[in-house]
Amino acid sequence: AHLMRAMLLDAARTPLVARRIPIPEPKPDEILLRVRCCGVCRTDLHVREGELTEPKLPLVLGHQIVGTVVALGNEVQSLVEGQRVGVPWLGRACGVCRACAAGSEDLCPEAPFTGYQIEGGYAEYGLAQHDTTVWREQLERVSERQARASHLIDQLLALALAVGLGARHLMRGALERRFSHHEQKPDQLSHL
């Protein structure tokens, strides 16, 4: 098995430990991505401190992931290898409950979360369900208007995920409106 470097949380209130673990294989509806960057969120600290009480342990923390698709599950047709994607806190949703039907998938009672019940981005590679990712068409629109240097794109996208702008918001153009008009106030960045 091919191995990757990862930072794992073995138990609450313990330091993360550097380990080599197997590179995961995508399930039919998942993608494997090479992590380009991953934000550090206050939520990660809540998990580490044991304040969020249902993590999968051991766990790779991190949910503000930007990466490049390197492998696709056999049911994934909306993405291709080499695309840049963003992976938010929401790992997946049931798609049928009242919250999902209302477009509030992040409130789905069945939803597992990235870096909490699903392995996160403090690793060289990670998995994501293809339909919860923010993909190239949305990222290119954001990238060209909001970042002039390519090395800043990944950090900007991780920040967008940090301020709660997941796939739904990016697809609706919310990121452009918030950042282009400087409407984001420091007190709205509490997710960081």
C-alpha positions in Angstrom: 0.0 0.0 0.0 1.2 3.5 -0.8 1.6 5.7 2.3 1.0 9.4 2.9 2.0 11.7 5.7 -0.8 12.9 8.0 -1.3 14.5 11.4 -3.6 12.4 13.5 -5.5 13.1 16.7 -5.5 9.9 18.8 -7.5 11.2 21.7 -9.0 14.4 22.9 -6.7 16.9 24.6 -3.6 15.3 23.1 -1.1 16.7 20.6 -1.5 15.7 16.9 1.0 13.0 15.9 2.8 12.8 12.6 2.3 9.3 11.0 2.4 7.6 7.7 -0.9 6.0 6.8 -2.3 4.4 3.7 -3.5 6.7 0.9 -7.3 6.1 0.8 -9.2 4.7 -2.2 -12.2 6.6 -3.4 -15.6 4.9 -3.1 -17.9 5.1 -6.2 -19.2 8.6 -5.3 -15.9 10.0 -4.0 -12.8 11.7 -5.3 -9.3 11.4 -4.1 -7.4 14.7 -3.9 -3.9 15.8 -3.3 -4.2 18.4 -0.6 -2.7 21.8 -1.6 -3.6 23.6 1.6 -5.9 23.2 4.5 -7.1 26.0 6.9 -6.8 25.7 10.7 -10.2 26.4 12.1 -11.5 27.0 15.7 -13.7 24.0 15.1 -10.5 21.9 14.8 -9.5 23.1 18.2 -13.0 22.3 19.6 -12.5 18.7 18.4 -9.0 18.4 19.7 -10.1 19.8 23.1 -12.9 17.3 23.4 -15.6 20.0 23.2 -17.2 18.3 20.2 -17.8 14.8 21.6 -18.4 12.5 18.7 -15.2 12.5 16.5 -14.0 9.4 14.7 -10.7 8.5 16.4 -8.0 8.4 15.4 -8.8 11.3 13.2 -7.2 13.5 10.6 -8.5 17.0 11.4 -9.1 19.8 8.9 -12.1 20.8 6.8 -11.1 23.9 4.8 -9.3 21.9 2.2 -8.2 22.9 -1.3 -6.7 20.2 -3.4 -6.3 18.7 -6.9 -8.3 15.7 -8.0 -6.0 12.7 -8.6 -8.6 9.8 -8.8 -12.3 9.4 -9.3 -14.8 6.9 -8.0 -16.5 5.0 -10.9 -19.8 7.0 -10.5 -18.2 10.4 -10.6 -18.8 12.1 -13.9 -18.9 15.8 -12.9 -15.2 16.2 -12.3 -11.9 15.2 -14.0 -8.4 14.5 -12.7 -6.4 17.7 -12.4 -9.3 19.9 -11.3 -8.9 22.1 -8.3 -11.6 21.6 -5.7 -12.5 23.0 -2.3 -13.8 20.7 0.5 -16.0 22.3 3.2 -17.1 21.2 6.7 -20.2 19.4 5.3 -19.0 15.9 4.3 -22.2 14.7 2.7 -26.0 15.0 3.3 -28.9 12.6 2.9 -30.7 14.7 0.3 -34.2 13.8 1.4 -34.8 15.3 4.9 -36.5 18.7 5.5 -33.2 20.5 5.8 -31.8 19.1 2.6 -35.1 19.8 0.7 -34.9 23.4 1.9 -31.3 23.8 0.6 -29.8 23.7 4.1 -27.8 20.6 3.8 -25.5 21.7 6.6 -28.4 21.1 9.0 -29.1 17.6 7.8 -29.4 15.3 10.9 -27.6 12.5 9.0 -24.7 14.7 7.9 -21.1 13.6 8.8 -18.6 16.4 8.8 -15.1 16.6 7.3 -12.3 16.5 9.9 -14.8 15.3 12.6 -16.5 12.1 11.5 -14.7 11.9 8.1 -10.9 12.2 7.7 -9.9 15.8 7.0 -7.1 17.7 5.3 -4.1 17.6 7.6 -2.6 15.0 5.3 -1.1 14.8 1.8 -4.3 13.2 0.3 -7.9 13.2 1.3 -11.3 11.9 0.1 -14.5 13.9 -0.5 -17.9 13.1 -1.8 -17.9 14.7 -5.3 -21.2 16.6 -4.9 -20.2 18.5 -1.8 -17.1 19.9 -3.3 -16.7 23.3 -4.9 -15.2 22.7 -8.3 -13.3 24.3 -11.0 -15.9 26.4 -12.7 -16.8 28.2 -9.4 -13.1 28.3 -8.3 -11.9 29.8 -11.6 -14.5 32.6 -11.4 -13.5 33.4 -7.8 -9.8 33.0 -8.6 -9.6 35.4 -11.5 -11.6 38.2 -9.8 -10.3 37.9 -6.3 -6.6 36.8 -6.6 -4.1 38.0 -9.1 -1.2 35.7 -8.1 -1.8 31.9 -8.5 0.0 31.1 -5.2 -2.8 33.1 -3.3 -5.7 31.3 -4.9 -5.5 28.2 -2.6 -5.3 30.4 0.5 -8.2 32.5 -0.6 -10.3 29.5 -1.3 -9.5 28.0 2.1 -10.5 31.3 3.7 -13.8 31.2 1.7 -14.5 27.8 3.2 -13.5 29.1 6.6 -16.1 31.9 6.6 -18.8 29.4 5.9 -19.0 29.8 2.1 -19.5 26.2 1.0 -20.4 24.9 -2.4 -24.0 26.2 -2.3 -22.8 29.8 -1.5 -20.1 29.8 -4.1 -22.4 28.5 -6.8 -24.8 31.3 -6.0 -22.0 33.9 -6.3 -22.0 34.9 -2.6 -18.3 34.9 -2.4 -17.9 37.5 -5.1 -20.5 39.7 -3.5 -19.0 39.4 0.0 -15.3 39.9 -0.9 -15.7 42.4 -3.8 -17.7 44.8 -1.6 -15.7 44.3 1.6 -18.9 43.4 3.4 -17.2 40.7 5.6 -16.7 42.2 9.0 -14.1 40.8 11.6 -16.9 39.6 13.9 -18.3 37.5 11.0 -15.0 35.6 10.9 -15.7 33.7 14.1 -15.4 30.4 12.3 -11.6 31.0 11.8 
